């Protein structure tokens, strides 16, 4: 994305400010009943200025589809970063990577937070939790980051490797968990001041959150929270798509079955 596209992403999360409406109201009063022609001319100029700004704001704000396309460009770049950060050459992977995306509410790494419920009812965010899983001959190689859509920068990067034979669980589950209100970024708390009122002893109880998880026999694991119904509802509500995460689970399971089946010795026929 170029700088203009970055501005469009930022504009997607911004609301039309109140001052054009105030200016239009004052301009309308002056134009209708202003003192002399100077007052009426000033009122007309105010109406024109408010209308021009509002039209320009709406014209430069991307649609839901435009925003999704711009987000897709950034996620495609994350796939390349994942290879670079984990020292993988494209030829070392044996199938296309899977991508898991979820909202990021905690530890934003300095990123500006944005939320909007689109006209299609889908909730959209920045930054995003992005997990890329690459498949090599013997391992799953994961890369995770907080993708700041406004700057295009990956933050809080992390990578891990999992041998196929060590993985014991891959799941997409509905889960309940709690977290400290203090863990939320102050930028988010400023938008949902009532959230703290619903906390019990400083902790928020979340029920029905979807979580992608993968764990090994040794106890290592990765988890990606795909939604937070409590916080999303207070931000304005909206649907969070989990279909790609479900596809990722199936893709990882198929690869694990293939790899583990290939690792098993051939059975001798019964005598």
C-alpha positions as CSV (number, residue, x, y, z in Angstrom):
1,X,0.0,0.0,0.0
2,X,1.1,3.5,-0.6
3,X,0.6,6.5,1.7
4,X,-2.8,7.3,0.1
5,X,-4.0,3.8,0.8
6,X,-2.8,4.1,4.4
7,X,-4.8,7.3,4.8
8,X,-7.8,5.5,3.4
9,X,-7.4,2.7,6.0
10,X,-7.2,5.3,8.8
11,X,-10.3,7.1,7.3
12,X,-12.3,3.8,7.4
13,X,-12.1,3.8,11.2
14,X,-12.8,7.6,11.6
15,X,-16.2,9.1,12.0
16,X,-17.4,12.3,10.3
17,X,-16.6,15.0,13.0
18,X,-19.4,17.1,14.5
19,X,-18.1,20.5,13.4
20,X,-19.5,20.3,9.8
21,X,-23.0,19.8,11.2
22,X,-22.5,22.7,13.6
23,X,-21.2,24.9,10.8
24,X,-24.1,23.9,8.5
25,X,-26.7,24.7,11.2
26,X,-25.1,28.1,11.9
27,X,-24.8,28.7,8.1
28,X,-28.4,27.8,7.5
29,X,-29.6,30.3,10.2
30,X,-27.4,33.1,8.8
31,X,-28.4,32.4,5.2
32,X,-32.1,32.4,6.2
33,X,-32.2,35.3,8.6
34,X,-28.8,36.9,8.7
35,X,-28.3,40.6,9.3
36,X,-27.9,42.0,5.8
37,X,-26.5,40.5,2.7
38,X,-23.1,40.0,4.4
39,X,-24.6,37.7,7.0
40,X,-26.5,35.8,4.4
41,X,-23.4,35.4,2.2
42,X,-21.4,34.3,5.2
43,X,-24.1,31.7,6.1
44,X,-24.1,30.4,2.5
45,X,-20.3,30.1,2.6
46,X,-20.5,28.1,5.8
47,X,-23.1,25.8,4.2
48,X,-20.9,25.2,1.2
49,X,-17.8,24.6,3.3
50,X,-19.6,22.1,5.5
51,X,-21.0,20.3,2.4
52,X,-17.6,20.2,0.6
53,X,-15.8,18.8,3.6
54,X,-18.5,16.2,4.3
55,X,-18.6,15.0,0.7
56,X,-14.8,14.8,0.5
57,X,-14.7,12.8,3.8
58,X,-17.3,10.4,2.5
59,X,-15.6,10.1,-0.9
60,X,-12.2,9.3,0.5
61,X,-13.6,6.7,3.0
62,X,-13.2,3.2,1.6
63,X,-16.1,0.8,1.4
64,X,-16.1,-2.5,3.3
65,X,-15.0,-4.3,0.2
66,X,-12.2,-1.7,-0.4
67,X,-11.0,-2.1,3.1
68,X,-11.0,-5.9,2.9
69,X,-9.0,-5.7,-0.3
70,X,-6.4,-3.4,1.3
71,X,-6.2,-5.7,4.3
72,X,-5.7,-8.6,2.0
73,X,-2.7,-6.9,0.5
74,X,-1.1,-6.5,3.9
75,X,-1.7,-10.1,4.9
76,X,-0.1,-11.2,1.7
77,X,3.0,-9.3,2.7
78,X,2.9,-11.0,6.1
79,X,3.2,-14.3,4.4
80,X,6.5,-13.2,2.9
81,X,7.6,-11.8,6.2
82,X,6.8,-15.1,7.8
83,X,9.2,-16.9,5.5
84,X,11.9,-14.3,6.1
85,X,11.6,-14.1,9.9
86,X,11.7,-17.9,10.2
87,X,14.6,-18.4,7.7
88,X,12.5,-20.4,5.3
89,X,13.1,-20.4,1.6
90,X,9.9,-20.8,-0.6
91,X,11.2,-24.1,-1.9
92,X,11.3,-25.5,1.7
93,X,7.5,-25.4,2.1
94,X,5.5,-28.3,0.8
95,X,2.1,-26.6,0.5
96,X,0.5,-23.2,0.7
97,X,0.5,-21.7,4.2
98,X,-2.6,-21.2,6.3
99,X,-3.6,-17.9,7.7
100,X,-5.5,-17.2,10.9
101,X,-6.6,-13.7,11.8
102,X,-8.3,-12.3,14.9
103,X,-8.7,-9.0,16.6
104,X,-6.0,-7.6,18.9
105,X,-7.2,-6.0,22.1
106,X,-4.3,-6.4,24.4
107,X,-0.6,-5.4,24.1
108,X,-1.0,-3.3,21.0
109,X,2.7,-2.4,20.9
110,X,1.9,1.3,20.3
111,X,-0.4,0.7,17.4
112,X,-3.5,2.9,17.0
113,X,-6.7,1.0,17.7
114,X,-9.6,1.0,15.3
115,X,-13.0,-0.7,15.3
116,X,-15.9,-0.4,12.9
117,X,-19.0,-2.4,12.2
118,X,-19.4,-2.5,8.5
119,X,-22.7,-2.1,6.5
120,X,-22.5,-5.9,6.1
121,X,-22.6,-6.4,9.8
122,X,-19.0,-7.6,10.0
123,X,-16.7,-6.2,12.7
124,X,-13.4,-5.0,11.5
125,X,-10.3,-4.0,13.5
126,X,-6.8,-2.8,13.6
127,X,-4.4,-4.1,14.7
128,X,-5.0,-7.7,13.8
129,X,-3.5,-10.9,15.3
130,X,-2.1,-12.7,12.3
131,X,-0.8,-16.3,12.5
132,X,0.9,-17.9,9.5
133,X,1.5,-21.6,9.5
134,X,4.0,-22.9,7.0
135,X,4.5,-26.6,6.3
136,X,7.9,-28.1,5.7
137,X,8.9,-31.7,5.3
138,X,9.2,-32.4,9.0
139,X,7.8,-29.4,10.8
140,X,5.1,-26.8,11.2
141,X,6.7,-23.4,11.4
142,X,4.5,-20.7,12.8
143,X,4.9,-16.9,12.7
144,X,2.7,-14.5,14.7
145,X,2.4,-10.7,14.8
146,X,0.2,-7.8,15.6
147,X,-0.4,-6.3,12.1
148,X,-0.9,-2.5,12.3
149,X,-3.1,-1.8,9.3
150,X,-2.6,1.9,9.6
151,X,1.2,1.8,9.2
152,X,1.5,-1.7,7.7
153,X,4.1,-2.7,10.3
154,X,4.2,-6.1,12.0
155,X,4.6,-5.7,15.8
156,X,5.3,-8.2,18.7
157,X,6.6,-10.8,16.3
158,X,7.0,-14.4,17.4
159,X,7.9,-17.7,15.7
160,X,8.0,-21.3,16.7
161,X,8.6,-24.8,15.2
162,X,6.5,-27.9,15.9
163,X,7.5,-31.4,14.6
164,X,4.5,-33.2,13.2
165,X,5.1,-36.2,15.4
166,X,4.9,-34.0,18.5
167,X,1.6,-32.3,17.8
168,X,-1.2,-33.9,19.8
169,X,-4.1,-31.4,19.4
170,X,-5.3,-28.9,16.8
171,X,-8.7,-27.4,17.5
172,X,-11.2,-24.6,17.0
173,X,-13.2,-24.4,20.2
174,X,-15.6,-22.2,22.1
175,X,-14.0,-21.2,25.3
176,X,-14.5,-19.2,28.4
177,X,-11.7,-17.2,30.0
178,X,-11.0,-14.2,32.2
179,X,-8.5,-11.4,31.9
180,X,-7.5,-8.3,33.8
181,X,-9.1,-5.0,32.8
182,X,-5.7,-3.5,33.3
183,X,-4.4,-5.7,30.5
184,X,-6.5,-3.9,27.9
185,X,-4.8,-1.0,26.1
186,X,-5.8,2.4,27.5
187,X,-7.0,3.4,24.0
188,X,-9.6,0.7,24.1
189,X,-10.7,1.4,27.7
190,X,-11.3,5.0,26.7
191,X,-13.8,3.9,24.1
192,X,-15.6,1.5,26.4
193,X,-15.6,3.1,29.8
194,X,-18.5,0.9,30.9
195,X,-16.4,-2.2,30.5
196,X,-14.7,-1.7,33.9
197,X,-18.1,-1.4,35.6
198,X,-18.9,-5.0,34.5
199,X,-15.7,-6.4,35.8
200,X,-15.6,-8.5,39.0
201,X,-12.5,-7.8,41.1
202,X,-10.9,-6.1,38.2
203,X,-11.4,-9.1,35.8
204,X,-13.6,-9.5,32.8
205,X,-15.4,-12.8,32.3
206,X,-15.7,-13.9,28.6
207,X,-17.9,-16.7,27.5
208,X,-18.4,-18.2,24.1
209,X,-15.1,-16.9,22.6
210,X,-13.7,-18.9,19.7
211,X,-10.1,-19.9,20.1
212,X,-7.7,-21.6,17.7
213,X,-5.2,-23.8,19.5
214,X,-2.4,-26.2,18.7
215,X,-0.4,-28.0,21.4
216,X,2.3,-30.7,21.6
217,X,3.0,-33.6,23.9
218,X,5.7,-31.5,25.6
219,X,3.2,-28.9,26.6
220,X,4.2,-26.1,24.2
221,X,1.3,-24.5,22.4
222,X,0.0,-21.5,20.4
223,X,-3.5,-20.0,20.9
224,X,-5.3,-17.4,18.8
225,X,-8.4,-15.7,20.3
226,X,-10.7,-15.1,17.3
227,X,-13.2,-13.0,19.1
228,X,-14.2,-11.4,22.4
229,X,-18.0,-11.2,22.5
230,X,-18.1,-8.9,25.6
231,X,-15.7,-6.3,24.3
232,X,-17.0,-6.4,20.7
233,X,-20.6,-5.9,21.9
234,X,-19.5,-2.8,23.9
235,X,-17.5,-1.4,20.9
236,X,-20.6,-1.6,18.7
237,X,-21.2,-5.2,17.9
238,X,-20.8,-7.1,14.7
239,X,-19.9,-10.5,13.3
240,X,-16.4,-11.9,13.4
241,X,-15.6,-14.3,10.6
242,X,-14.2,-17.7,11.8
243,X,-14.5,-19.7,8.6
244,X,-10.8,-19.2,7.6
245,X,-9.7,-20.5,11.1
246,X,-11.9,-23.6,10.6
247,X,-10.3,-24.1,7.2
248,X,-6.9,-23.8,8.9
249,X,-7.7,-26.5,11.4
250,X,-8.8,-28.9,8.7
251,X,-5.6,-28.2,6.7
252,X,-3.3,-28.8,9.6
253,X,-5.2,-31.9,10.6
254,X,-4.9,-33.3,7.1
255,X,-1.2,-32.7,7.0
256,X,-0.7,-34.3,10.5
257,X,-2.6,-37.4,9.4
258,X,-0.6,-37.7,6.2
259,X,2.7,-37.1,8.0
260,X,2.0,-39.4,10.9
261,X,0.6,-42.1,8.7
262,X,3.8,-42.0,6.6
263,X,5.9,-42.2,9.8
264,X,4.2,-45.5,10.9
265,X,5.9,-48.8,9.9
266,X,4.1,-51.0,7.5
267,X,2.0,-53.7,9.1
268,X,3.0,-57.3,8.2
269,X,0.2,-59.5,7.1
270,X,-1.1,-61.9,9.7
271,X,0.2,-65.4,9.6
